[in-house]
Amino acid sequence: MIPLTLAEIAEATGAELAGADPAARVTGSVEFDSRRVGPGGLFVAFAGEKVDGHDYGATAMAAGAVAVLGTRPVEGVPTLVVGDALDALGRLARAVRDRLPRLTVVGITGSSGKTTTKDLISQLLARLGEVVAPAGNFNNELGLPHTVLKATPDTRYLVLEMGARGVGHIRYLCDIARPDIGVEVNVGEAHLGEFGSVERIAAAKSELVASLSADGLAVLNADDARVRAMATVTPGRVLLAGEAADADLRAEDVVVDARGRASYQLVAGAERAAVRLAVTGRHQVGNTLLAAAVATSLGMSVSDAAAALSEAGLVSSRRMDVFDRADGVTVIDDSYNANPSSTAAALRALAELGRGRRTIAVLGYMAELGEYERAGHEEVGRLAAELGVDLLVAVGDQAAPILTGAEANANWGGKSVLVIDQDAAIAVLRDELRSGDVVLCKGSRYRTWDVVDALRETAEVQA
């Protein structure tokens, strides 16, 4: 974070100082985990149901913290007392953002693929200047301001993922970060149970580009009709990226190799350059186009963007991570999370990588679908059958409709298995796996990664 006195932090957050020197300066990072506090830092104490951060104020001070930001004074510890610590964290992040006029902020949202797109954008922009971006999907009202506060005067680009579980959430995050560029990846069924309809999801996602100034840039997925429609709500300039013929930046001549990696011609106006992706999945074409659109809008040439995309790799874990076992089995670890759209993309990647080989999909429950829950799971099962998945393993009773959808396809010649938990899924694979098989593991944070970890071998060869 940029250096600030406690008086300046108090002004930004509306805090009252308790036992604190207004002139003391915070020169380190702002942390809400006392174990991560270092010299010159600020510790934000949250009072949770099981753990009260205020109890760790002395620990933070011993680690070098200058003060604690909390909702009550901490005895013997310099404290900035506020009514709401989370709100104060956001206010502080906004104040820091306002003090960095040279900073370019890129916001990314979407129902699926936003973390991968964020990672791709970060890798490309790192070639233009210093980048700050969150690890994984630190994208909510806690994670986003925490990331903003990592920016310093040397930071050129701040790349932020923005998640939402309701209308107004992204607007709140935009009020903190004030993005210069808004990237809309897609609109799907993620969190459908909380939003109530795909239309409301689209409205919530559109808050990102609606928040832009007239000088801002909205980078829209040209291949998603609901995203395209967001051009009508943004005050900023619009840049379409996709495979559509009218996209400002598009992919032509897409080809997928035996490892599920796409190659294409990156085209922008009269310029074109060859891209050969190192990441797996046909759906990565769209993600990489959005990244290229951001980079070229900030001065990178089309040829340099193509070269950077060809070298870009995975950053966040358990997202289309492909590895080969010593026995010839290939595993696709996409186990971090799941919704119908992202699972469909993963299944298509399985089919691409598994051409001429036996394919196995281990699929867990997809959460937060509300009334669409059964239909969403059946839809995934139908697609698995259409793609010819040979063995479909559904984990847990809530995932059983996946098998119902697959079995409704009379032409499907595959085998379906319902297991009670991850351990049972691992047992099935131990009995079924043979050399040459390709296995996909995916689910909504229901320990699906346990299956992946069981499949890993010491002698694995990374793809």
N, C-alpha and C positions, 0 to 999 in steps of 0.2 A: 504494500500500500504506500501511497505518497505520505511523507511525514506530516503529521497533524498534531497540534497541541490538544490537551484534554479540553481546553476551553473551546477550541474549534469543533471538536467532536460533540461537545455538549450543545453547541449552537445548532449543529446539523441535525441532532437527534432529539432535541428538546429535553436533554437530561439535566438533572441536578447533581452537582458534585458533592460527594460525601467522603470526607477525609482525603481528598485528592488535591494536588497542586495543579491549578489551571494551566501553568506554563510547562508542565511535564509533557514530553513529546512521545508519541507513538511512532516508531520508525520501523517496526517489524510487521508481521502478518496479523490479520484478524482471524481468530479461531474460536470455534464453539466446542472443540474437543481439547480438554486441558493437556492431553498428552502431546498435542501438536504445537503448543505455545512455545515460542522461543524468545530470546532477548529482544526487548523493545516492542513486544507484541501487545495485543489487546484481546482479552478473553471475554467472550459473550456467554453469559450464564442463562440457560433455559431451565425453568422449573418443570420437569416432566413428571409423569405419573409414578415412575419407579425411581428415577434419579433426579436430584436437584443440583444443577450446575453450580449454584451458589456455594455448595459445600466443597467445591474444588477450587474456590478462589485463591486460597492460600497456596495450593499446589501450583496454580498458574503463576502466581507471583514468584514462587521459588524457582520456577523455570525461566524467569526473566520478564514476565508481563509487566507493563507499566500500570495497568488498571484493569478493573472488571466492569463490563457493561451488563447490568442486570436490573431486575425489578424491585430489589430491596438492597439496602446497605449490607455490606459484608464486613463483619467486625475485624478491625485491624488491617483492612485492605482498601486501597483507594478505589472508589466505586462511582460510576456514572449511573445514576438511578433513573430509570424510564418506566413508563406505564406498560409498554409492550416491547419486549426485547426483539421479537421478529420484525415488527414495524420499524424499530430503531435501526436494525441492521440494514433494512432497505433504504431508509433515509440517509444513512451514512454512505452507502454505496452510490446513491444518486449524487451526493455532495462530491464524492471523489470523481465520479464520471464528469461532473460539471467543471472540475478543475483540470481536465485533460482535453483541451480543445483540439489537439492534433490527433487524437485517438479516432480510429474508424471502428464502429461497432457493427458487427454482423449478427443478426438474429436469425435463428432457424427453427421452424416448427413443422409438424406433419404428424400424421397418424402412425407412420412407420418409416424407418430409414433415416430419421433425423440425426441420430447419434453418428451413424456412418457418414452421412453427408457433412456433419460438423467436423468430423475427423479429417475428411478429404479436404475441406476448405482450409482447415488449419495447416495441413501439410503443404498446400499450394501457397498460401499466404506467407508461410515461413520463409519462402524464397524472396519475398519482397521486404520483409522487416520482422521485428520481434512480435511474436504472437502470444497471447494469453487465451487459453481455452480450458474448459473443465475436463477432468478425466471422467470417462463413462458418460452418464446422462444426468449430471448434476444440474437439473433444469427447473427446479421449483422455487418457491418464495424464500427458501433457505439457501439452496445451492447456487442460484443465479447471483444474488448479491455477494455471496462469499467469493465467487469467481471474479466479479467486477472489482472487488477490493484487492485483488492480486495485481491489478494494473498499476504501472509506475510511469513516470515521465518518459521512460525509454520504450514503453509499449506502443507499437504502431497499430496493431489490430487486436481487437477483443472479439472472440468468436463464441457466441452464446447459444446454447440450445434452450428452447422454451417449451415447456410442457403445460398441459391444462387438464383439469378435471371438471371444469365448469366454465360457463360464460363469464368473462371479466378477468379470468386468471392471467391470460397473456397480456391484456391491457395493463394490469398491475405491474407485470414484469417489464413491459415497455416503458412505463413511467419511470422506472428505476434506471434502465440501461439506455434509453433513448437511441434505438438502433438507427444507423445510417442506411443500412441495407437489410431488407427483409427477404428471407428465402422460404418459400412455401413448397414443401416436398410433395405432399399428397393429402387427400382427405379419405379416411377409411372408417372402419367400425371400432377402432380402439376406444375404450371408455364409453361405448354406446349406452351401457346401463346407467351411467351417470349423466350423460347429456340428454338421452331420450330419443334422439333422431340424428341421422347423418347430417341433416340440414343445420341442426344446432352445432354439431361438430364443426362444420364448414364456417359458420358464423364466428365461432370461438377462434378458430385458426386465423380467420381473416383479420382479427384484431392486430396482428403483427404488422401487416402492410398498411392497415388503416391508420396506424400510429405514426407512420413516416411523415417527414416534412415534405414540402414541395421539391426540395433538393435531394430527397432520398431516392433509393432504387428498390423496386419490388422485382425480385427474381422469381418467376412463376413457372411451375411445371406445365409445359404446353400440352402434355398428354393426359392431363387430368381436368375434366370439364369443370369441376367445382373449383379447382384452383384457378383455372383460366378466368372464371367469373369474378375473381377477386380484383381483377384489373379495374373494375368499376368502383371500388371502394378506397383505393389508395390515392393519396394526393401526389405520390411520387411518380417517377418515370418507371415504365414497365419493360422488362426484358424477359422474353419467353425462351425457355430452354427445354428441348425435348427432341423427339423423333418426328414430330409433325412437320409437314413441308413448310409451314409458315413460321416456324420457330426462328428467332433471331440467332440462336446458337443451337445447332442440331447435330445429331449423329446420322451418318449415312453408311450403308454397306456393313451392317452389323453382322459379325460372325462369332460363333461361340466354339471354343476348342474342346478337346476331350476332358479337360479339367474344369469345364464350366466357366472359363474366363473369356470375356468378350473383347473383340477388337473392332474398331470402327474408324471412320473418317470424321474428324471433328471439323465442322464447317461453320464459319461466321462470315457472312458477306462473300467476298471474293477469296477469302483465306481458307485454307484447309490443311490439316495435318493428321498423320496417322497416330492412333492410340491403341496400345495393346495392354489391357488391364492385367494386373497381378492379383486382383481380388476376384472371388468366385461369385457367380450368379448373374444371369442375364439382366436382372433388375438393377444391377450396379451401373448400367449404362446411364439411366436417368439420374442417379445420385452424382455420378461423375460429371455429367453435363451441367448440373446446378453448380457444382464446385468450379468448373471452368468458367461459367458465366460470371461468378463473383470475381474470380482472379483476373479475367480479362477486363472487367469493368474498372478494376483498380490499376490497370496499366500493364498487365502481363500479356505478352504476345500469344497468339493462338498456338504457334509452334512450341513455345515454352510451356504453355499450359498442357499441351498434349504430352510433352516429354515428362512433365511432373506427374501427370495422371498415370502414366505408364510405370512410374517408379513408386507410386503411392501404395501403402500397405495397410494392414489392420492396425488399429491403435487400441480401441476399446475391446475388452475381452468378450468371448462367447458370442460373437456376431459373425456368422459365416466363416468361422475358422476351420480350415480343412487340413487334416493331417492323415498320413498313411501309417498303418501299423506294420510291424515287421512281417506279419503273416499275410500281407496283401490286402487287408481290409482298409477301406477308406472311410473316415468319419467326418461328418459335417457338424461342427458344434455351433448351433445357432440357438443355444439354450437360455439366453439371458431373459427373453420375454417373448410373448406371442399374442397375436390377434389374427383374425381371419385373413387380412391382407398380407401381413408379413409371413404367415404360415404358407399361404399360396405361393408367394415368391420363393420361399425356401423349398417347397415341394417341386417347383419347376427347376430349381437349381439341382435338386437331387436327380430329377429325370435327365437333365443335361449331362451331369457328371457320370450318371450311371448307365449311359447308353451301352448296350451289349453286356451289361453286368446285372447281377441281382440287386434290387434296391429295397431297403428297409427303412421305414419311418417310425420313430418312437415319438409319439405326440402326447403331450400332457394337456391338462385343462386350460382353456383360454378364459381368463377372468374379465369381469366388468363389462359384460355384454348385455346384462339386463334381460328384457323380454326376448332379445335376439339370440340368447345363449344357445338354445337347442338348434335353431336354424343355422347359426354360425358354425357350430361344430359339424352339423350334417353337411354343410357346404364344403368344408375342408375335406371331409371324407369322400364326397363325390369327386372332388378334384383329384384326390389321391388315386381313386379307381380309374379315372379318365387317363391319368398319366401312367397307369400300369404299375404302380408300386406293388412289389411282390409280397411283402410282409408288412402289415400295418399293425402296430402295437399301440393301443390306447391305454394311458396310465390313469387309473382312478375311475370310479363310477361316473363322475361328472363329465369325463371325456368320452363316455360310451357312445353318444350320438355320432361321433366321428365314424365309428364302425357301422352304425345304421346307415349313414350316408353312402359309405363305400359299398355295402352289401346290397343297396338298392340298385346298383348297376349290374344288371344280369350278365353283361359281357366281361365283367371283371374276373380274372382268373387268379387273383391273389388270395392270400390267407390273412385272416384278421384274428387278433388276440386281445382280450381285455384282461389287464392285470391290476392288482389292487394298489401297488405302489412301485416306487423306483427299484427297490430291491428285487421285486418279482420281474420287472422288465429286464434287469441285468441278468437274472437267471434264464429268461427266455433267450436272450442273445447268446449266452454261453452255450446253450444247446443248439441254436440255429446257425450261428455265424460260420461262414466258411471263406476261404481265401477268394478275393476278388469282389466281395460284397461291398456295397456302399450304404452307409447308415447315416440317417439324419436324426438329430435329437433336438426337439423344440417344445417349449411350453411356457406358461405364464409364471415364471419364478417358483415353480412347484418342484424344486430340487431336481429339475431335469438334468442339470449339470452333473448330478451324481452318476447318471448313466454314462455320460461322456468320460468322466474321470475313471470310471471302472474300465472303460474301453482303451484308455491310454496305456501304453507300455513304455517301459524304460528305453527300449530300443527303437522307439518310433522314429520315423523319418518325416520331418516337417515338409509339407507340400510347398 
